[in-house]
Amino acid sequence: MRVLVIGTGNRHKVQEIAPLLEGLPLSLRAAGDYGPFHPDESGATAEENAVIARFVCVIALCRPGHDPCVFRGECPGRIGTERRGTAGFGYDPVFIVESAGRTFAELPADVKNTISHRALATRLCRQELERLLHA
């Protein structure tokens, strides 16, 4: 089984991605599993707006000797003024998903794993992984 290293130190993100890649012959690991992981995230973004927000996930699939393949998922919404729901982690209780009218923390995992920014980017990445693993 091949190991796919997810560029994060946050195990919750790996746990959220795992069901989206279920069935592929891959063992998922967080980059933080191999030691301290502190990527440079100093760029300014439009997501700094505190009322209208857009969660963005960018996945770069890197293989030795090949250019990276980049996959982007976006989920529009807004930041609420109170915490709602008990599921998820991080900003999930305050990020109100535009298409659902509820926070990520109020949504069942199967719904979140269909509409979230991470789900959308991972779905695109999965298509490429399937192509590579079956080539």
N, C-alpha and C positions, 0 to 999 in steps of 0.2 A: 504494500500500500504506500502511495506517495504522500509526503507531508506537504501541506499548503500552509505557509506562514502568513498570517493576517497581520498587517502593519499597525498593530495597536498594543498597548499595554493593558487594555481593558478587557478582562475575561468575559464581561457581560456581552460585549459586541461579538465575540467569538461564539458564545452560546446562542446568540440571536441568529447568527449567520448559519450555524450548523444545520438546522432543519431545512434551510433553503438549498443546501448542497447535499442533502441526504440522498443516498443511492449512488453517489459518485465514489470511486475507490480512492478516497482521500482521508487523511488524518489531519484535522485542523489544529493549529497551534498559534498562539499569540506571540508576536515578536518579543513581548515582555517576558515570555517564558524563558528566553535565552539570556536575560540580563536586563538592566535598565534600558527603557525605550523612551526617548524624549525627542520626537521629531520637531523640526523647526516649523512652527505654525505662526509666524509673525506677520503674515500678509493681512491687509485690510480687506474686509468683505462687506457686501451689501446686507448680509444677515445680521449685522450689528444693530439694525433698526429694531427697537424694543416692542413695537406694536404689530407690524406686519413682518412675518418671519418666513423663512424657507429653510427647511433642513436639507442639507446636501450631503451626499455620500459619494466619494470618488474612490474607486478601486483600481489600482494599477496591478495588473498581472505581469510579473517580471520573470523571464526565463533567461538563463545564460545564453549569450550569443544572439539574442533577439531584442528588438525594440519592445518597450513596454506596451501592453494593450491597456487602454484606459476606458473605464466604464463609469457613467455618471447617473445618479438617481436623485430626483428632487421631490420634496413633498411640501407644498405650500400650506400655510396656516397662519396662526397668530399666537402671541404669547398672552396667556390668561393672567388674571390678577389674583387668582387663588389656585391652590393645588387641588386637583380632582383625580380620583382613581388611585388604585393601589398597585397596579402592574408596572412592569418596566423599570427603568432606572434613569438617572440624570434628569433631563428636562421633560421626560415623558408626562409627569403630572401637570405641567403648565403649558405644554405645546398643544394647541387646539388645531386638529387636522381640518383643513378647509373642506375636504370632501365628506368628512364624517360628522363634523360638528361636535366632536368629542375629543378629549385629550388621548394621546397614545396610551396613557395609564388606565383609561377607561375602556379601551378596546380589547377584545379577546386576542390572544397571541396569533391565531390563524388570520384574523383580519389585519392586524398590524403587519404580519409577514406577507401580506399581499400588497399593501399600499404605502408602506414606509419608504423613505429615501434609501435605506440600506437594502430593503427587499428589491427595489427596482434596479439598483446597481448590481446587486448580487445575481439577479435573474439574467441580466446581460452577460455578466462574467461567467455564469454557469453554462450558458450556451457556448461560449468559447472554450471552456474547460471540457465540455462534452465533445466538441469537435476535435480538440487536441488529444484527448484520451482515447478516442475511437479512430484516430487517423492511422 
